[in-house]
Amino acid sequence: MDAPELEGIEVDVFVQALQKRHGYDFSQYAPASLKRRVRQLASQFQCKTISHLTERMLHEPELLPRVLEGLTVPASDMFRDPAVFRTLRENILPLLASYPHINIWQAGCAHGQEVYSLAILLEEAGLYERTQIFATDLSDRALQHASEGIYPVKDAQQWSRNYQASGGGQSLADYCSAGYNLIKLNQRLRRNVTFAMHNLATDGVFCEAHLILCRNVLIYFSNSLQDRALSLFRDSLVRSGFLCLGLRENLELASTARDFAPFIEPMRIYRVASHVETLSA
Ligand SMILES: C[S@@+](CC[C@H](N)C(=O)[O-])C[C@H]1O[C@@H](n2cnc3c(N)ncnc32)[C@H](O)[C@@H]1O
């Protein structure tokens, strides 16, 4: 047996051990990127082999948060892909404004940058008081970070440019305070945010949502896990509800594709299928 084959077996054993020991199911993540991340974890923990990493993960439960973080890549930015946020601001929020109460589910919220971006959009549209944002992630550690809303100041300049490009009419500095090389988002922005653990691989329908954002998460999943997540989204959306995916994600290969129709396809915004008119963005 050659080395890559052996490594494949070690990754399978690691994934099984993680599920049996801690209940986290990574068996349906896209294999190539999962393998790369397990390898990186082994090197981060100075393990010579993935089997050694498995042994440490089994016997040192305190490693779990770092293991999850390494496997799930909680990277994000405020107003990431500003054109998407501009579209939400100009095309989607005005449609949501017709509801007396708005629920938004942000699945895979990582460190919360998108949650605060969304809260700012809603505030500026005058909709925040009647909106509830449910921000979920698989990782406890990511959620903790998200609820604190503290980020390195070095990111602020780019985020400020993103905010302007999304159509922001003020200054991002109006929404945060700075000190000690950090910025802290104004905690008023999280007054209608509920942070909660939710695993798209194993948990059920989460809430009745008018808009679901799940960006740059499905890209890590196999087709069958993508289908599972998309079915959850379909079942969680109200009639005519919107789904916003990441720019590198689409429904092309999904068996649930027929349940959604493109609404503003270039921005990966879809609508539950029975109520669709496509806008050209
Ligand atoms: C690359 S980040 C995307 C963050 C943000 N949505 C964005 O686009 O900037 C992916 C996030 O998905 C989360 N994630 C991965 N697998 C998940 C699962 N099965 N259930 C819920 N969240 C998951 C990770 O913990 C991570 O925070």
Ligand as a Chemical Component Dictionary entry (heavy atoms), coordinates in Angstrom:
data_LIG
# 
_chem_comp.id                   LIG 
_chem_comp.type                 NON-POLYMER 
_chem_comp.pdbx_formal_charge   0 
_chem_comp.three_letter_code    LIG 
# 
loop_
_chem_comp_atom.comp_id 
_chem_comp_atom.atom_id 
_chem_comp_atom.alt_atom_id 
_chem_comp_atom.type_symbol 
_chem_comp_atom.charge 
_chem_comp_atom.model_Cartn_x 
_chem_comp_atom.model_Cartn_y 
_chem_comp_atom.model_Cartn_z 
_chem_comp_atom.pdbx_ordinal 
LIG C1  C1  C 0  -15.410 30.160 5.731  1  
LIG S1  S1  S 1  -16.494 30.421 7.095  2  
LIG C2  C2  C 0  -17.727 31.425 6.326  3  
LIG C3  C3  C 0  -18.102 32.603 7.176  4  
LIG C4  C4  C 0  -19.078 33.579 6.551  5  
LIG N1  N1  N 0  -20.330 32.957 6.258  6  
LIG C5  C5  C 0  -18.503 34.216 5.322  7  
LIG O1  O1  O 0  -18.870 33.870 4.205  8  
LIG O2  O2  O -1 -17.632 35.081 5.470  9  
LIG C6  C6  C 0  -17.275 28.831 7.262  10 
LIG C7  C7  C 0  -17.998 28.674 8.584  11 
LIG O3  O3  O 0  -18.893 27.545 8.470  12 
LIG C8  C8  C 0  -18.901 26.861 9.690  13 
LIG N2  N2  N 0  -19.298 25.470 9.460  14 
LIG C9  C9  C 0  -18.607 24.474 8.861  15 
LIG N3  N3  N 0  -19.297 23.323 8.885  16 
LIG C10 C10 C 0  -20.480 23.605 9.499  17 
LIG C11 C11 C 0  -21.618 22.831 9.833  18 
LIG N4  N4  N 0  -21.678 21.532 9.550  19 
LIG N5  N5  N 0  -22.647 23.423 10.474 20 
LIG C12 C12 C 0  -22.583 24.750 10.782 21 
LIG N6  N6  N 0  -21.527 25.539 10.504 22 
LIG C13 C13 C 0  -20.485 24.979 9.866  23 
LIG C14 C14 C 0  -17.473 26.969 10.187 24 
LIG O4  O4  O 0  -17.374 26.752 11.587 25 
LIG C15 C15 C 0  -17.079 28.368 9.764  26 
LIG O5  O5  O 0  -17.293 29.276 10.792 27 
# 
loop_
_chem_comp_bond.comp_id 
_chem_comp_bond.atom_id_1 
_chem_comp_bond.atom_id_2 
_chem_comp_bond.value_order 
_chem_comp_bond.pdbx_ordinal 
LIG C1  S1  SING 1  
LIG S1  C2  SING 2  
LIG S1  C6  SING 3  
LIG C2  C3  SING 4  
LIG C3  C4  SING 5  
LIG C4  N1  SING 6  
LIG C4  C5  SING 7  
LIG C5  O1  DOUB 8  
LIG C5  O2  SING 9  
LIG C6  C7  SING 10 
LIG C7  O3  SING 11 
LIG C7  C15 SING 12 
LIG O3  C8  SING 13 
LIG C8  N2  SING 14 
LIG C8  C14 SING 15 
LIG N2  C9  SING 16 
LIG N2  C13 SING 17 
LIG C9  N3  DOUB 18 
LIG N3  C10 SING 19 
LIG C10 C11 SING 20 
LIG C10 C13 DOUB 21 
LIG C11 N4  SING 22 
LIG C11 N5  DOUB 23 
LIG N5  C12 SING 24 
LIG C12 N6  DOUB 25 
LIG N6  C13 SING 26 
LIG C14 O4  SING 27 
LIG C14 C15 SING 28 
LIG C15 O5  SING 29 
# 
